[in-house]
């Protein structure tokens, strides 16, 4: 019997809304039309109003604003009459009543927050219902559905467009400059001096792309950077490897840190003292007694699509405070499932999504990208030679090209928005899976 009562209550349960809050917003808006700008900043539009008549009145005010006409009781009433909606909302008396019960505009922001919060709650309820409906589909994949759910929830609470004040931003700039003066930097350092002198510090909220011919070390570059951050500096780092397995990556890291050849290890030729060389670096990664993680490095070798990658990145940031995400590599990463797209459309979608993820989570994203088949014949590839380069050039904060020319390896920083461009000779130690400066200037080891 109790269950029946509960079911009856659920069927008549009304969505969250505040009639008083909606009236307060509209009444103040009709007294001071400039307050509509506050609505835009808060992300409040006509759909934020639950009472149909209130929604119609707000839309009328919005239509006036779009035509740069004043917003007041008279103009809104005329607009409603012009669109044959005045009687629908309750006539002239209803519009005047909105102002009469709102004697002051002083509490506008308070009422606006109420309307926004109630609207968000209704959207959350609807998103949950949509997810529930999709969960009953026969071929649904839980990870994809979870990603869609997380994105839907984030989109609901990220509609406000108000930015920081100039005073707040200036205070941050002064603080950044003072910290830089003390040798402290906002961002993540590059492991390779040839790259560091041009990029400076990888900036949080930005995407960086690394490209090279096949087997010319772009994955190794990303691996060296991840190792430098996680094992060397203790920076929480996540690696999404769509190409290599978890085991392959860890083996490469241990071999590189131990100054061992992965190829010789595979062939059983690194016979003398390999374990003794590797053990100190194993201890840096895990507690050998308990198996607990020591180095803040998380690796996901599942074949993720962009929604799954975003969901995993959010989890890593929320749960572990991750500051950097490595993606290896762009052209294997799939876009939103269920949509038919060619490669160019897929790359555009993924590149835009990665830029958004970097900004929203305030992390550094370092991405490996393939070259076109034609560019693989070139000795010195450029940014335009990246496969489906289109919006990569627009979204990348910097692009690093790695190539071999005239018996020498080069690290070439190109399309750099935050510093200098240019190339410098480097060394690619293929057997040790390591990029380094020439012999007189070795990479710093940890």
Secondary structure, DSSP 8 states (H G I E B T S, - for coil): -HHHHHHHHHHH------HHHHHHHHHHHHH-GGGHHHHHHHT--GGG--SHHHHHHHHHHHHHHHTT---SHHHHHHHHHHTT-HHHHTHHHHHHHHHHT---STTHHHHHHHHHHHHHHHHHHHHHHHHHHHHTSTT--HHHHHHHHHHHHHHHHT-------HHHHHHHHHHHHHHHHTT--SSEE-SSHHHHHHH-EE-TT-EEEEEESTTSSHHHHHHHHHHIIIIIS---EEEEESSS-HHHHHHHHHHHHTT--HHHHHHT---SSHHHHHHHHHHHHB-TTT--B-S-EEEE-S--BHHHHHHHHHHHHHHH---EEEEE-TTTSB-STT----HHHHHHHHHHHHHHHHHHHT-EEEEEE-B-TTGGG-SS--GGGBTT-TTHHHH-SEEEEEEEETTEEEEEEES-SSS--EEEEEEEETTTTEEE--TTS-----
